[in-house]
Structures are given as C-alpha cells and as structure tokens.
Amino acid sequence: MKQKAPSLLLPSLLLRDVQEASVRISGKIHHTPLLYSTTLSKLSGNDIYLKCENLQKTGSFKARGALNAVALLTPNERAQGVVTGSSGNHGQALAYAAREFGVRAVVVMPEDASLAKRQACEAYGGTILLCGTTAEARLAKAAELVANEGYVLVHPFDDPGIIAGQGTLSLEVVADLPDVDCIVAPVGGGGLLGGVSLAMKESNPRVRVIGVEPSVGARLRHSWQLGTVTELGDDAWSPSVADGLRARRPGKLPYALSRAYVDDLVTVTESEIAAALRLILERVKLVVEPSGAVSVAAALAGQLGCSGKKVVCVLSGGNVELAKLVTLGAL
Ligand SMILES: *Cc1c(COP(=O)(O)O)cnc(C)c1O
C-alpha cells in the first residue's frame, strides 16, 4: 500500500533526538555488521545488504531503544526502577539496559513463558513476575507496580526515547552504505519502523523506506487505510509465526512517524516468512527469528517495487529456540 495523503500530524521527534541517542548509547551496543548477500541478491533482483541486528546485544535491535529510554530517566526515576509487560525481546533488552545503568527492572511475563525466555531475562539481571496468560493481565500487573510502588513503565514501542534509540540503526546504515537506495524493516507496534524511517529520511530523503507486516496481522496498513490508529478485529488478525509482530494496533507516535516518513507498506504470508527464514539459515548462515526474516521475505516475494537497487533488509532479531525452527520446517 503506497502512501497517498500527505502527513497531517507533525511528529514531535527530530533527527537530533536520534543523533543524541546514538551518542548516549554508544559503547553499550554493537555497531552491527551490514552484510552483502550474493545469494539473496540473485534471487531477489536487488543488491541485498543485511543489517544484522540478530547480532546486537540481547539478540535484537530492542537493546538500542531500551538503553536510550533508561539513559533518559531522571535520577529519581532511576531510583524507582523500571517495569514492562513484554515477555519477548523488549523484556530482555530492558533488563539488560537497566543493569547497565544500575537500575532495577521487573519484567511481567505470562505464566506459560518458555524457560528459555525466563532464563534469558534473569541472566540480564531482570526480576520476573509471572501473571496470567494475556497481554491485558500483564499490563494490569505492570500498572499496579507503577501505581503502588513507583516503578516507571517503559512501553515497547509507543515511547519517544524507545523510538529514537531504534532509529540509531539508520545512522549506521548511512555511514556504512552512503548510496543506499531503500531500507526495509518489519512492523510490530511500529517503533522500529518509526525510528528507522525518521532517521533515514531526515538524513537522506532520496532513500525509500518500506515497512513489512505479516498478512495475518497488518495493523499499520489497516490504520493507514482508515486514516487513524485502529485495532485489528478478530477477522483480520491471527497470531503470526513472527511472534514479535503480533500487536493488534500500531502505537500513536509510530503511526504519525510512518505517515510522515514511510513510502510503502507491504505484507508477507506465513509460508513466505518460513521460506525466507530457512534460506537465511542455509545460505547466509545466520540465525534469525521469524520476525527478523520478514524484510527478506518481502524482497524475495518481489514486493519492493524496484530492481537493481541497493536494498538494506533489517534482520531485526535472532532469538529463537531450535525446537521452534523445527516446527516451522526450517530445520
Ligand atoms: C519488537 C520486534 C519487532 C517489531 O518492532 P516494533 O517496534 O514493535 O514494530 C521486529 N522484530 C523483532 C525481532 C522484534 O523483537
């Protein structure tokens, strides 16, 4: 879906916020490699460069935003500690970031969270609280900790500090590949795409920015179509294998940023995601999680609307259990 209407909302984040975030978190994150893939280039008809956030600290780009958000807390807030209701990569990233700044972190997880996820979070020094099995139950628990014990809630995507941190990825791409033509990133709540698109377009307006959603949950496209942030109903949503891309609605700030800075939104099917994941494992020799493979899936499915261009696909994360890859048919 192409962007039609010009932006009506002026997003409140600036390139300077991303540049300052980059300085703030440098030394605590990796400047991740940008790898050219001959195989993916041949198969897709573009020159494909992979931005390897699967090799980032904590195994996903979310370390960028979490570090920036924690660094931005006041001394008082740092003394109170941080909390989040996300069981996945944001939880791990927040635990890691909090420990880097000597701040307490509580991650509210579902009672059925895998042992691997709990252990990863604990290894970064986070305190785990198990609560229910739904996102609502976790959010309610987190809200309780905020109200009763003074913890600061750090939202996984609808937060300016988080978004500015995610955007630092684009500054690295511009430095490593100054003549980049196009950048492709997955969309969950939209924090990644919001930050990436802002930093990329304000650095070089000539670069096309494309967001990718699972066709079983295209929340940002749905909101674009209706012209306002809108939740997907049960008819338009089912849980994607890309478990980092299951939000039912985009964040408000990510939505506004996407209207201002994103050129195009495309979707990929569940089998396209699994096939891309398998190809990345077998041919590129990189471990990515399903959410991290959707940008490559879009390129391979011919969804980018260009050929012969220098395209950066963001491999957003690599946190996946081998058993999961087996059930996906990727192993
Ligand atoms: C969180 C996440 C995403 C989606 O990021 P949003 O900011 O929610 O859009 C994509 N890939 C991975 C691996 C993630 O952890």
The ligand as an SDF file (V2000), in Angstrom:
LIG
                    3D

 15 15  0  0  0  0  0  0  0  0999 V2000
    9.9330   -5.9790   18.5910 C   0  0  0  0  0  0  0  0  0  0  0  0
   10.4190   -6.6120   17.3630 C   0  0  0  0  0  0  0  0  0  0  0  0
    9.9810   -6.2140   16.0770 C   0  0  0  0  0  0  0  0  0  0  0  0
    8.9170   -5.1600   15.8870 C   0  0  0  0  0  0  0  0  0  0  0  0
    9.2850   -3.9050   16.4240 O   0  0  0  0  0  0  0  0  0  0  0  0
    8.1620   -2.7980   16.6910 P   0  0  0  0  0  0  0  0  0  0  0  0
    8.9180   -1.6320   17.2190 O   0  0  0  0  0  0  0  0  0  0  0  0
    7.2040   -3.3760   17.6950 O   0  0  0  0  0  0  0  0  0  0  0  0
    7.5000   -2.5400   15.4010 O   0  0  0  0  0  0  0  0  0  0  0  0
   10.5300   -6.8260   14.9740 C   0  0  0  0  0  0  0  0  0  0  0  0
   11.4500   -7.8040   15.0950 N   0  0  0  0  0  0  0  0  0  0  0  0
   11.8970   -8.2130   16.2880 C   0  0  0  0  0  0  0  0  0  0  0  0
   12.9120   -9.2970   16.3320 C   0  0  0  0  0  0  0  0  0  0  0  0
   11.4060   -7.6280   17.4680 C   0  0  0  0  0  0  0  0  0  0  0  0
   11.8500   -8.0560   18.6510 O   0  0  0  0  0  0  0  0  0  0  0  0
  1  2  1  0
  2  3  1  0
  2 14  2  0
  3  4  1  0
  3 10  2  0
  4  5  1  0
  5  6  1  0
  6  7  2  0
  6  8  1  0
  6  9  1  0
 10 11  1  0
 11 12  2  0
 12 13  1  0
 12 14  1  0
 14 15  1  0
M  END
$$$$
